[in-house]
Every structure is written in C-alpha cells, then in structure tokens.
Amino acid sequence: MPYFVAASAGLADLLARADAARGLAAATRLAVALLALTRPLFVYVAPLFAAVLLLPLAAAPPRAALRAVRTLAYLAPVVVLLGGWSAWNGRMQGTWGLSTMAGFNLTQHAGPIMQDAPDSEAVLRDIYLDHRARMRREYGTHVHTIWAAVPDMQRATGQSYAELSRRMGRISAALLISHPREYLAAIGPSWVAFWKRVSYWSPERLGPLRPALEALWKVQRLCGVAVNALFLVYCAWLAARAAARRPIDPLHAALATTVLAGSVFQAMVEAGNGRYAVPFLPVIQLLVILGAASILRELRPRPRSAA
C-alpha cells in the first residue's frame, strides 16, 4: 500500500509541475519499481504512468522534445530493477519473470475445466481433480485447490516449486485458450469480488466484545462497498465527459485508470478477492472525495452576468 500511495502522490506532483525536481522524479520511479517488486500485479503501472506524463507533450512545441526524452528516461531505473529481478529469477529458478507463482495463480481460473487437460498431463490432472473434489465437498468451491495439491504434485513429479508452477501455467493457459467462454465467465465474478470488502478474523475469540464488533464490522463493510460503488460511478462520469470531449482532470483520469486496470488485470490472472483492492483503497477514497467536489462544482448554478 505505501508504494502505491507514494507513486500516485509522485505522479500528482509531476503533473502539477512544469519542471519537477529531480529528487521527486527519482522517488516516484523508485516507488513504481518497488511497487511491482512487492506485488507483480502492478507491473502495468510504470508504462501507464509514463504514458500519462507523455500525453500532454503530444501537442507541445518542438522544444518539449527534451522533456519527453526525460519522461521516457523515467522508465530506465524501473526497467533496470524489474529486469534485474526477472533475470535473477530466470537464472536461479528457471522462471524469467517477476514471480514464480504465476502458473499456480492461473489454475484458479482453469480449475473448473482441469478435467479437459490432455492425457500427457494425467498425473498432475488427476491429483488436481482429487483435491478439487475434496475442496468442493468441504468449501463448495474449487478456489485454492492448487495450494492443497502442490505437495502431492511435487512428490509425484519430483519437480521444484518453480518448475511445477511453470508446468501448471502451461496446462492452465492451454485450457483457457481452448475454452474462451469459460475463461470470460470466470473473469466477471473475479472482477466483482475485487470491489467487495472482506475481513479475516476469528470472532469466536472476542468473547463479550463479539456482538458489538460484528455489528460494527457490518456497518464498516457497508460503508466500504458504498465508497467503491461511488468510485465506479465517478469513473463512469469521467468516461462520459471524455466521450463528450469535455475537460476532465488528468490526474483524476490517470488514477482512476490505474485502479480500474488493476482490477481487470487481477481478475484475468487470479480468482477475485477483496484483499487485492487493499493497496488501492487510499486512492479510491481520495478520488471519491475529489470526484464529489468536481461534480458539485459542475452542477452548481453559475451566477448570471450583469446586463
């Protein structure tokens, strides 16, 4: 969460200043890089922020070319840090990327159709199906089956964690490509789940405080869902103004796009869960406040000019 907030604050200042301080730009680049290193989901933020910074220069005079070059240079440290970590993973784990878990994550969408995996992968397929049946009996869902199946898969194949993840990623990708309708059907609920507020606690340990805290949590969750809904309404308002070619705040548009892109990206690669929205919450709440102020200013009657 701190890295996303810091990166967003840095972007706001860079957009506000015609010639931002070098220290600010360096801090923003570092925050963006650390963001993706901490949670690979955020790998899209660096090119998106660069595009936001470059967009105003499209209609700028030729002398702005130097500033465009400096803006593109914003990506260099990010590429070095993320590329270095990916190269280290490739050399040490055999996985050229920011995470060795991507293949496992993809099974969250491929799980319901894992029975269609080819016979050449029968060992892994059958182990997964056994665990999936148990998960469905106990929890009513296939989600998180892979984490229960991994130990048995490793014993059966002798493969390392990273090797097994790559293999399950290949199986899952092939299944999703061959079953596009099922894949799209899984993305929708996953995206909706992103906006639901969740809690992880053990209320039975709260003793006499349990009724009061559970009631408080229900109110808090309702407020949180309402804030998320207002954010989506404001995104629709921004989109409508952009479609009508009416002016919109570039920072609001950039941050709203960043959050929406994160929600879609997450839904595409893993089963949805409200905890994935946690890093975005400060920006979502800020945009709801700023958006309400913007809409109220727009709706406020303007004073008539004197005759």
MOTA-V316349 format. One record per helix or strand of 2 or more residues. SS is the DSSP state (H for helix, E for strand). FROM is the first residue (numbers start at 0). TO is the last residue. Records with the same first field share a line. If there is no record, write none. Layout:
SS: FROM-TO ; FROM-TO
This chain:
H: 1-15 ; 21-37 ; 39-54 ; 61-92 ; 101-115 ; 118-138 ; 144-156 ; 160-177 ; 179-193 ; 202-204 ; 206-242 ; 249-268 ; 273-298
